[in-house]
């Protein structure tokens, strides 16, 4: 399960079994990860040099960038996900980072092929099946879907993510037959983009036991812990999901 640590950081019990990676999802206590300086200061607090961070100017699409050693310290424009295959020729290995308000942060590892990934899945990227794109990219780099482990971080759950009927029907068409993705209460419609990504992961060959998830971590329901784009009572901020080899 994705759980809170003594540092206030959220980590996956599943991914934590691998001692060769560092990973986590920040909380409000760490500051808004929209800010470059805040991200850098947080990484330094974990003993990670900002010079190895790979981040993106996210565009709410489904583009995945295969990271090379030359990308360390860079912000890559117009992508919403990163995949990296460990290379012995690369010293000071990159740390992949995505930042989210209410969107879904996904962290990937294939411990067999030594591949990691970080994905920002907003409603548009989810509708365009960015999770499937990420798995397919891992496979092209040598991974087997059954070996891939995924942690799903805090995001806005269906309890709070009300949408119009048009968007709800769009998700029903893209994710047919999946329970809990589209819900209706009276005349109101709600969607769960995290469960939509889970459906894509499972249909891509990821084992259900290799998907780590916490039903309680809704960004909108937890104002003390997380920022939320839809919670208008406070300035908007973002948390970060990150993963890297130690």
N, C-alpha and C positions, 0 to 999 in steps of 0.2 A: 504494500500500500504506500502511496505517497503521503508522507508524514512530516510534521514539524520537528526540527532538531533544536538542540539547546542554543544554537546561534540564531534562531528565528528563520533559518533557511528550510525550505521544503525539499525533501529528497525522496527518491524511490527506493523502497526496500529491495526491489528486484535488481535495479541497476547497481545498488550499493554492494551487491555480492561480488562485483568485479572490482578488485583492488587496483586495477590499472587505469581507472578513469576517475575524474572528478566531475561532479554534475550537481545541478540543483535548480530550484525556482526561488527567486527572491520574494520578499514580502515588502509591505509598505515601510517597515522599520528600516529597510536598507536604502530608502529613497527612490525617487522616480528614475527608472532606467531609460527614459527618454533622453536624459542628459548625459552627454558623452563623459563629462568629468565624474559624474556620479558612478557610472558604470566602471570607469577606470579605478576609482577609489575602492569600490567594492571588490574588484578582482585583486587589487593589491592586498586587501585585507585577508584574502585567502592564499596569498603567496603566489598569485598569477600575474605575470607581467602583462600590462596592456598591449605590449608590442606583439603578443601572439593572438590577441582577440581578432576574430573575423565576425563582423556584423553586417547588417544590410540596411539599405533604404527600402523598406518593405512597401509593396504596392498592392497587396490583397489579391494576388494572383496565385498561380500554381507552378511558378518557375523554380527549379532546383539548380543550385550551382555546385559543381564538383570542386571542392577546395584543393588548391595546391599549396606547396610550401611558400610560394611567392605571394600568397594572399594574406599572410600574417600581418596584423596591424591595419588591415584595410576595411573600409566600408564598401560593400559591393552593391551597386545600384540595381534596382528593379528585379529583385529576387525575394522569395519568401521562405527559402529553405536552403540548407547546406548539407552536403554529405562529404565525408573525408575518409580516405583509406590510409591507414598508418603506413609510413614509409621510413625505412632506415636511413635514407639520405637526407631526411629533414630533421634538423636539430631544433630543440625548443618547439615542440609540436603545437599546432594551432588549437585554440579553444573557440568553439562555435557558439554564437549567441544570437537569440531572437528576443524581441521585447513585445509585450502584449498588454492591452487594457482588459478587454473582455474576450478576446480571441483565444484560441486553443494553442498552447505551446506543447510541442511534441519533441521528445528526446529519444534518439535511437542508438542502439549498439548491437553489432554482431560480434561477439567475442571470438568467434572462430575465424572469421575473415578480417578481424581488426578494423571494422568500419564503424564510424559514429555519424550521427546526424542531428540536426536541430531544425525544426520547422515551425513557422508561424501560420496557423490555419484560421483565417477569418471566415466569415460566412461565404464570401465569394470564392476563396481558395478551397474551402470545404466542398462547395457545390461543384467546383472544377476538379475535385478528387486529388488534392495535393498529397494526401497520405499515400495514395496509390503511386503517384509520380515518385515519391521518395523511396518507396519499396522497390520500384522498378529500377531506379538509379542504383540502389544498393546491389541489386541482382547483376546489373551490368558490370559492377566493380568486383563481382565474385561471391556475393553473399547468397545464402539460401534463406528464403523467407521464414522457414521453420526455426532458424537460428537467431532471428532478429528479435530483440527485446525493445519494448517501447514504454516510456513513461508519459502519461498525459497529465499535464500540470493544471493549475487553477484556471478556470474560465467561467463565463456566465452560463449557468445551467438553464434548463427549460423552465424551471420555477420562476425565472425572472426575465427570460429572453422572449418578450412578446413581439410578434411580427404581424405584418398584414397578411391577408389571405393569399395574395399573389406569391409572396415569398414562401409561405407554407406549402402551397401547391407545387412550387418549384422543387422543394425538397422532397415532397412525396414522389414526384416523378424521378428524381435522381437517386433516391434511396427507397425503392419500392419494397414493401413487405417488412420493413424494419420497425419493430415496436419501440416506442419511446422517443423517436426522433422528431415526429410531428405530433403535437397534442392540441386538443381543442377544449376550451372551457367556456361554455355559453357561446358568445359571439367572438371570443378572443382566441387567437392562435399563438402557439408557442413552439419553438424548435430547440433541439439540443444538438449543437454542432460537434460536441465532444463524442456523442454516441454515433453521429454520422461518420466521423473519422474512425471510430472503432470498427464500424461495419466495413469500411474500406480496407482497414488493416487485416481483418479476418478474411475478407474475400481475396486479399492478396497473398494469403498463405501464412500470415503471422498467427501463431497459436494463441488461443485465448489466455492460456496460463502465462504467456509472455507479454501481456499487456497490463501495465500497472496503472491504477486509477483510484481516485477517492471521491465518492459520491458527495461528500460534504464540502468540497472545496469550490464553492461558487463565489466568484469575485464580487458579485453584486450583493450577496447575502452576508458577506464578511467584511464590513467597512473598516474594522480595526486592523485586519490583516492585509487587505488587498485594495488596490485602486480599481475603479470601474468607470468605463466611459459613459455608461448609462445612468450612473448615480450622479445626479446634477447638484447635489448638496455640497460638493467639494471640488477643488481644482483637479483636472484630469492628470493622471500619472500612469506609469506602466511598470510592470514587473518584468523580470528577465528569466528566460530559461537558457541554461548554458551546459556545455559538455565538452570534455577534452581528455586526452590521455595524460597520465601523470608522468 
